[in-house]
């Protein structure tokens, strides 16, 4: 297998979120699918909320780990396509410099995770592409680039449809006891949380959005309760009304990547149909679609 590394024929495709980063080394020209690629998962990073030093440290640690564990030489990597949360204008440079300090010869392209989602979901066709994970985002895509975008605004001001907002709505209903008593009791018992701990985790912990999104594992278990199902559907309806309607009438199909879309497919489909849309492609993670996009 060492013959693979004789020539510089490796394309690295990276999908980076706040929670985890997937580094996918595709061996060209024989890679047409995820089978001809090797992926290593490391911890997430978000340049929008991290210092340049922190980003550099995390990237160099992760990248060196990948190269070592797959026995790949840095000189063999020809192209890098890095799609990441928080890779907005002004922060993409930090990522690109951190990578080029290790992959000295590679051509490096850095874009935000939304373009990655759009390319993974729609390939070279135009359409509406969304992310519904810990956070949420959406765009109108022309087959290559994003042409319209409703700002996501994060979980305090926006992020409708996301895991963080779902957790917030659910905890609000539990702690204000607007959900039936049996659900509130069951949740507090199963999670071991009380009001003081929730307040502490939301207002004093370093990653409240992740804490809120982690409530999904309980919420998913209560979907047979109408009141909980309604919270989930309302969250998705808010997302559609506040983000998707802005893209006009040309496309009525919504394509989505992310764990929340994947695990609440039925409720998402219901919310879409109530608003005159249908759900197209739902994928849990963009990496396979990105390999296809860059290899085709």
Beta strands, then each sheet from edge to edge (+ up, - down):
strand 1: 10-16
strand 2: 20-27
strand 3: 37-43
strand 4: 77-84
strand 5: 107-112
strand 6: 127-132
strand 7: 136-141
strand 8: 146-148
strand 9: 253-257
strand 10: 278-283
sheet 1: 3+ 2- 1+ 4+ 5+
sheet 2: 8+ 7- 6+ 9+ 10+
end
